[in-house]
Amino acid sequence: MDDINIPRIKPSEEIEINNNPEEEGGSIQIPKINIGKTRAWKIKIGKRGKYALLVFGVILFIYGLLTYRLYAKAIKVKASLDGIREAISSQNFDAIKENLGKTEDTLLELGSAYKPFTVFKIIPFVGAYVSDGQHGIIAASYGVETASLLVEVTEPYADIIGFTSGSKQSTSGEQTAQERLDFVVKTIPDLISKADALTEKVKLVRSEIGTIDPTRYPVTVFGKPVREKLRGGLELVDTSSELLENGKPLLEAAPYLLGVDKERTYLVIFQNDKELRPTGGFITAYSIAKVTKGRFEPVKSDDIYNLDDQYKPKVSAPEPLIKYIKGPYTLSRNYRLRDMNWLPDFKASMDLFVREIESVGIDDIDGIIAVDTQVLVNILNATGPIQVPGFGEYSTKIVAECDCPQVIYELESFADIEGPIVWSENEPGKIVYAPPNYDNRKKIIGPLMNSVLANALGQPKEKLPMLFEAILKSLTEKHVLFYMHDAKSQDAVEVFGIAGTLDEYNGDYIHINDANLGGRKSNLYVMQEVVQEIEVAKDGTATKTVTITYKNPKEHDGWLNSVLPNWVRIYVPKGSELIEFNGVEEKQEVYEEFGKTVFAGFFNLRPQGVAKITLKYKLPFKIEKHYNIFLQKQPGTDSPLYTVQFKKQKEEFFLKVDREIKFKI
């Protein structure tokens, strides 16, 4: 048995210390250690110990090689993923397919290289990270399979979404937008048959990444963000998954919506988002349109006031309309058709509207499509300026008169160029003065719709991607809403999020809904910021403070921009208890609607002014392991700035679409 000698020092015997370190020269004596007099400890290692050391060394060496191999495989995966990103950037389907194939191969190699490390899953703490790695690799493999199937499904429509491909199906360079739309309509059955396979693949991806917790990881490593990138990647998968899953019912309803088997008739209502109302804007005009095999044709347009002239009010209007709009409501306290989009839930508002318009002869329709002015801006951004016979050119060029797109300025000025409507004080309901074009908005609606449709559908193939993006943006950001009589179609638009409904949610929830009750177009300039702070007590009780700031930076002009009388409603989880509500001039009693608790009130926002509303309330549930919140955007709004502060975690974003946020404690 070999001996290993380890020196042992006995200070009392072997260390010589000079207790008078300062000598005549001013130097300091360093203590001496007499190594020569040390004795040694003896550690005896037997044959088993040597064998154990040898085995440990061999294992360490092997795992060193395996780690290097794993690293090399990971580098190959990264290179192939970079290739996919570059192919997507260049919008080339052939390159995407090639790199997807490479990625599939490199992921198989990575999975094989990672397998020896899975034995460490049994080790506390470390095991969670090892397990995350395995789930991540499997999820990535499913993701590549999903992407390959998605490419196969969408390649025939490559030109529509702005991609190039060697596929014969997508090389019809001479085709117009309408001809490509016809092609899409014909191939919908094929898309539906492949939707199930796509959905199943995505579910597999979600099941794998669902176990990964971003909060286990550091915020940064070597100064580079880790946790946020991981959270962003997981959210992207969730969003993509929901889009595919929620899109399937809409795809199945598409033949009905597009009139493939039978002509469909829609009532199109125009909501002016610059005069914001609960479902997206004040209803200014309407049109009757026919859709046959995807071809859209307006057949009649008119001003909403002309429709109201034929209507006999008989449904009681809500108190805020009566109190703040006054005018016609001093004569009768019953609803006018133009104000029937008062309920924030578009379906609920249209249930009433549809029932009442039957009395004025509009009863043979399949559904309602609501659009606002932002749809027009989005389309013109894609197509460029258009000519409207008899009315000139319309574009999205910003003009000095309103610091807004020229098309918005022209539409507002055509309808209201000389100022507001003046109602008689002596004869309630009678108009004393109205702008020259007050009764003639219908003149522009029909020609404008026809020109926009003809121009958009006649665009060359090169403009299709921008048109596709404009339409998708208008749909997802709630500038287009659908209401259908057919139950299956209504379910489809609700699931896809284009029905303007207030959704149920198991967790925290907020929907802020504003109504302009002054008739001016001040919402053209109003900006909104929302800050939410959640405090959690030791017992899990959650108290929430919401601060809503409204700003109008522009000067008063008496036409577009004036004092904004605003009725605000904040929808929160049912059972929430109000503690404070400040900043409003009038408060309504707390009530419940659409399965939510509602806090409501009134305030004025002046030009170049700021209004700030603060609410404090207790949530009806306790927060334990996680905190989830669902935020629903009001239709017609642009992108208010939201901040959610939960303990030390913070999310800041522009609310362009409905959004779910998840925090873990």
N, C-alpha and C positions, 0 to 999 in steps of 0.2 A: 504494500500500500504506500503510495507516494505521499510526502508531506509538503504542504505549502506554508512557507514562513511569512507571517505578517508582523511587522515591527510593532512593539508595544512600548509606549513611553510612560515612564514613572517620573512625573515632575519633581517629586520630593528628592529624587536621587540623581537623575540624569540632566536636569536643566540647571545651568549655572546662570544666575541673575545678578548683575551688578546693581546693588541697591543705591549706589551713588553715581547715576549715569552721567552727570555733568562733570567733566574733567576740566583741567586748566585751559585747554584749548577751546572750550565751549562746545565740544562735540558730545553726541549722545551715544552711549554704548548699547548695541543691540543684544538682547538676551541670546545666549548660546544654547543650542540643543546638542547634547552629546549623543549622536546617533550610535556611536561605537559601543555604548554601554547598554543599548536596548536589548530587551528580550523579545521573543516572538511567540504569538499565538499559533497553535497548530490546528488547522481544519482538515479533517480526514474525509476524503471522498471515496466511497466504495465503488465497486464495479457497477452497481445499479445506478449510482449517481452519475458516473461517467456516461453510462448508456443513456440516461435521461437527458443529460446535456447534449449528447450527440444527436438524439432524436429531435430535441427542441431546435437544435441548429439546422438539421435537415429540413424540418417543417418550415422554419423561418426562411430558409433559402428557397424552398419550393414556392411558398406563398409570395415571396419577393418576385420570383419569375412570373407567377400567376397574376400578380398585381400589374407588372409591366405589360403582360399580354392583354389584360383588361383595359389598361390605359390606351394601348395601341388600337384596340378594337373601337374604343370610345372615340378616338380621333377620327377613325374611318367613318363612323356614324355621323359625326359632326360635319365632316366634309361632304357627305352625301346629302345631309339636311341643308347645308349651305347651297348645294346644287339645286335643290327644290326651290329654295327661296329665290335664287337668281332666275330660275325658269319662270316662276310666278311673276317676278318683276318684269321680265321680258314678255310675259303673257303668251308663252309658247307651250301648247299642250304636248307636242312631241317631246320637248325637253323635259317637261314635268313627268311624263310617263317613263322616260329613260331613267331619271333620277329616283323616281319612286321604286323602280326595280332594283337599283343599286342599294337604296336604303333598306329595302326588305332583306336583301342578302346580308348587309352589314349588321342589321339588328339580330339576325339569326346567329351570327358569329359572336356578337356582344352577349347575347343570352347564354350561349355555350360557355363563354369565358367567365361569366358572372356566377355560373352554377356552383363552382367550388366554394364560393363565399357564403352561400345560403345556409351553411351549417352554423353560422354565427347568429342566426335568427333567435336561437335559444338564449343568447346572452342578454341579460337585462340592459336596458338603455340602448346599447349598440344594436340589438336585434330589430328595433323599430326602424332604424335607418336602412339596415340591410333589406328589410321587408319592403320599404318604400322603393328602394332601387329595383327590386324584382318586379313589383307592380308597375313601376314606370316603364320598364323595358317591355313588358307584356302589353301595356296600354299603347305604347308607341307602335308595336307590331300591328295591333288591331287598327290603330290610326292610319297606318300606311295602307292596310287592306281597304279601309273606308274611303281613303282618298283615291285609291285606284278605281274603286267602283264609282265614286262621284265623277271622276274624269270620264269614265265610260258613258255615264248617264248624260253629262253636260256637253260632251264634245260636239254633238250635232248642232249645238247652239253656241258654238265658240265665238262666232262673229257678233252675236247679240251681247255677250258679256265682255267683249273686247279682246278675245284671245285669237291666236292664229293656230292652224292645225293643218296637217297634211290630209286630213279626212275629206273624202269626196262630198260628204254631206254638208260641209260648211264652206264650200268654195263658190257659192253663188254670189259673186261680187257685184252683179248688176241689180240685185234685188233691193227693193225699197223696204222701209220699216213695216208697212202693211203686209207685204208679201212674206216677210219673215214671221210676222205675227200669225198669219194664216198657217204657216208651217208648224209653229208652236202648237196652235190649236189642234191640228191634225195628229200631232204626236203625243198629246196628253195621255191617252191610254197606255202608251209604252212607258211613260214616266211613272204612272201610278203603279204599274206592275213591278218596277224596280225600287219604289219607295220603301217597301217593307224590308227589303234586304239592307238598304242603307240604314234604316232605323235600328235594325237588330245589331248591326256592326257598331253603331254609335253607343248603344246600350252597353256593349261589352267594354268599350273604352271607359265609359263613365263608372262601370262597376269596379274597374281596376284602380282608377285614380281617386275613387271615393274614399279610400282608406288613408290617403296621404294628407297629413296635417301640416300646412305651411308654418304654423306657429312653433313647430319643433325646431325650425331652422333659424340660424342667426340672421339679423337684419342685413348685415354686410359681411363679406369675406375679402380681406385685402382691399377694402375700400369699394368693392363692387357690390351692388344690391343683389341679394339672394332671395330673401323672403318675398319681396314684392314681385319679383320676376316669376317665382314659383306660383304665387297666388294668381298673378295675371294669366299664366298659362292654364291653370285649372279653371279659371273663370271663362277663358276663351273656349275651352272644351265644353263646359256647361252651356254656354251661349249657343255654340254651334249645334250641340245636341238638341237643345230646345227648339232651335230654328228648324231642324230637320223633322223632329217629332211633331211639332205644332204645324208644320207646313203640309204634312201628309193629308189631313182632313180638307185643307183648302185646295190642294191639288185634286182631290176626289170630287170636290164641289165645283171645280173650274168649268167642266162642260155645261153645268146648269147656269153658272154665273155668266158665261160667255155666249149663251144661246146656241150651243152646238146642235141640240136636238129640236129646240123650239125658240122662236124669237122672244126675247125678254124686254120688258118695259121698265125703265127706272125713272124715278123722280130725282133729279139732281138739284140739290139746294146749295146756294153760294153763301158761305159764312164769312163775314168780314172780320178777320182776326185783329184788325187795327181798332175795332170796337168790340173788344173781347166779351164774349158771353160764355156760359158754362160749358157748352159742347164745342166751342171753338171760335165763335164769333156771331155777331148779329146777322140774322138771316135777311139778306138784301134782295135776293132774286131766286128764281127757280127755272128749271128747264125739264121738259119731257124728252127722254132719249130712248131709242130702240137699239138693241144689240142683237145681231144675227151672226153666228159663227165667228165671233170675235170682232166684227165690224160695228163700230159705234157711230150712230147717226142721230144728232139732235133734231127734233121735229117741232118743238115749240118752246119759246122762252118768254118770261114776263117778270115784272117787278112784284115783289111780295106784297107791296101796298095795294096793288090792283086785286090780288087774291083776297086780301083782308077786306077790301071794300064789299066783296060778295059774301063775306062770312058774318054770321050773327053770333056774337060772343055769348057763351052760355056756361063756361067753366070758370069757376072762381080762380082768380090770379093770386099768387103769393104776395104777402104784405110788402116786401121790399120793392117789387115792381110798382105797386100802387102808390107807395109813399114817395119814391124818389124819381120815377119817370114822370108821374103826374100826367099831363097832356090828355090822351084819350082815356086814361083811367079815372079822371075826374067825372067823366060821363058814365062810364060803366066799370065796375070793379072786376070784370071778367077778362080772361085771357084774350089777347090778340094772337093770331097765328104766328106773327113774326117774333113773338116772345116765348113761344112754347118750347124752346130748347133750354128752359130754365133748370131742369134737373141735370146734374153733372154726369149722370149715366145716360149715354146717348140712346141706348135702347129704350130706357124708360121715357125719355123725352119724346122719342119718335112714336112710341106706342100711343101717346096722346095726340101727337101731331097727325099721324095717319088716320086716326079715328075721326078727327075734326075736319080734315080736308075732304073727306068723302062728301060732306054736306055742300061743298062748292064744286063737285063734279070730278075730283081726282080720286078715282077708286079702282081703276084697273091697272095697278102697277105691281111689279114683282119685288120691289125694294126701293130703298133710298140710298143715294150716294151723296155725302156731304164733302165739299171741297172748300178750301180757303185760298187766300191770295198767294200764299207761299208756294202752292202747287204751280201756279202760273209762273212764278219767278224761277222755280226749279226747272221747269220745262224750257223756258226761254234761255236759261243759262246753258242748256244743252243744245238747243237748235240755233240760237242767235236771234237777232231781231226778226219780227214778222210784220207783214203788211195786212191791215184790216180794211177792206174796201169801205170807203166813205169816212174812215176814222183815222187814217194815217198809220204811222209806224209805232210799234211797241217793242220796248227792249228793257233790259235790266240795268242799263247804264244809270249810275247815281246822278241825280240832278240836284242843283243847289236849292231849288224852291222848297224841297222838303227833306233834303239829305236822305233820300230814299230812292229805290229803283223807279225809273221813269214810268213803267207800266202801272205801278201803284199810284203814283201822283196823278196820272191821267184818269185812272178809274175813279179815284176819290174826287177829283175836280169835276169830272163829267157828271157825277151824281150830286155834287154839293158845292159848286164853285162859289156861290154867293153867300154862303154862310148857313146857319142852322134854320130848322123849321120853327116858326113862331105860332104858338097855339093861342086861341082866343081865351081871354080871362072871363068874358061875359057869356060866351057860348061854348061850354065845355065840349071838347071833341072836334071843334072846328079849327081848321088851319087858316090863320090870317095871312101868313107869308110862307112861301116855299121857294127854294132855288129854282131857276129856270128848268133844270133837268130832273127835278124831283120826281115827276111822274113818267119819266122817259128812260129810266135805267134799262128797261127791256130792249131799247134800241141797240145798245152795245153788246148785251149778253149773247144773243144769237150769233151775230157776225164774229164776235171774238172767239166763241167756242168753235165755230166752223173753221176759222182761220188757224187756230191753234192745232186742232185735230188734223186738218189737211196738211199743215206744215210739218207736224211731228211725224205723221204716218207716211209722208212722202220723202222723208229724209233718206239720204244714201246710207249704205251699209256702214260707212265709217263713223256715222253719228249714233249708231245703235247702242254702243256701250254707255255713252253719256245719257241717252234717253232712258235706258234701263236703270241706271243709277239714280236718275231724277225721280222716276216712278217709285223705285224701292225706298228712297229717302222720304218721299212724300207719304208713303204708306206707314213705314216704321216710326216716323216722327209725328204721327197723328195729324197730318194735314189732309188726309182722306179717311173718311169713316163710312162703314157699310151697315145697313139695316136691311134684313131680308125677311120676307114672309115665310119662305120655305125653312122649316125647322132645322134640317140638316145643314143647309147653307149658313144659317144664322150661327149654329154651333161652330162651324168651320171658321167663320170670320172672328168669332169670339176667341177661339183657341189661338188663332194666329195673332191676336192683339190688335185688330183693325176695326173693332166694333165699338170702341169708346166706352166699354163697360167698366164699372168699379169692381175689381176682383176680390174674392175672398182670399185670406192669407192667414196662416197659422204662425203668428209672430207679430212684431211691431209693424205698423202700417202708417203711411201718411199720403194724403192727396190734398193739395192746396188748390182751391178753385175760386177764381176771381170773375166778377161780373161788372162790366162798365155800364153804369146806369145814367150816363150823362149825354149820350148821343154823339159826342165828339170822337175823334180818332186818336186819342192820346196814347193808346197802347202801341202805336207806331214807335214811340220813344221810351216807353217805360221799361226799366230794367229791374230785375228781381234777384235778390240773394236770400238764401235760406240757410241758417246755421242751426244744427240740432246737437244738443249736448245731453248725454245720458249718464245719470249718476246711479250707482248701485250700492245699496246698503248691505251690511253684513248678512242680513237674512234674505238677500236677493231682491228686496223691494226696489223697483226702478222708478225714478223720477226724471222726467224729461223736460228740458227747456228748449223751446223753438223760437227763434228770432227771425222774422221776415222783414226784409228791408226793401222798400220800393223807392226808386229814384227816377225823376224825370228831368234830364239835364237841359232840355230845350226851352226856349222862350215861348211865352204865350202868343198865339197868333189869331185866336178867336175862331179859327176854322178847323185845322187839323188838331192843333194842340191847345187844350184848355184845361180847366180844373176837372180832374177825374173823380167822379163820385163812385166809389168802389165798394161792392158788397163781397166780402171774403168769407169762404167756408173752409174749415180745416177738418178733414175726415181722419179719424184716428181709431185705434182698436176699440171695439164695443166694450163699454164698462170702464173706460178711462175716466179718472176723476180730476176735474179742473181745479187747480189751486190758484192760479193768477191768469188774467187776460188783460193786457194793457196795450194802449196805443190806438184803440178804436173809439169813435165818438158814440156809437150805439152798440150794445151787445144784445144778442138774442139768447133766450134761455137755451141751455144745453138740451139737445134732442138726439134721437137715433134715426138713422136712415141708411138703407142698403147694408144693414148689418154692421154699421159703424156708429161711433159716437161723433157728433158734429158740434164744433165750436164756430159760431158765426158772428159777424159784426160789420159795421159800416165805418168808412173813413174817407176823407178827401185827400187827394194828392195834387198839389199845385205844380204848374210849370216851374222848372228850376228848383223844385222842392224835393224833400225826402220825407217818407213816412215809415215809421218803424213799429212793428207789432210784436209783442212778446207774450208767449203762452208758457205756462208751467203746469204740468199735469202728471198724475201718477198712472203708470201703466197697469192694466188689470191682471198682470201675471208677474211672476218672479223670474229673475234671470239667474241661471245657475252655471251651466257649462258653456253656453254660447248665447249670442244675441244676434238675431236676424231681423232685418227690416226690408220691407217692400215699398218702394216709392213709385207712385203713379203720376205721370205727367198730365197736365191739363191739355186737351186738344187745342190747337191754334197757337200755343205759345212757342217761343223759339227755343232757347236753351238756358233757363235760369241756373245760376251757380249755386250748387249745394255743398254743404260741409256737414259731415257726420262725425262727431267726436265721441268715442266710447273708451273711457279710461285713457290709456296712453296711445290707443290706436285712432287713426284719423283717416278719413276718406274725403277727398275734395274732387268734384267733377261737375261738368255741365250736364244737366238732365235733359238729354235729347230724346230718350226712350224710357219706358218703364224699366226700373232697375231693382234688383235684389242685392243686398249686401249682407255678408256673413262675417261676424266677429267671434273669435273663441277666447275664452277667459284663460 
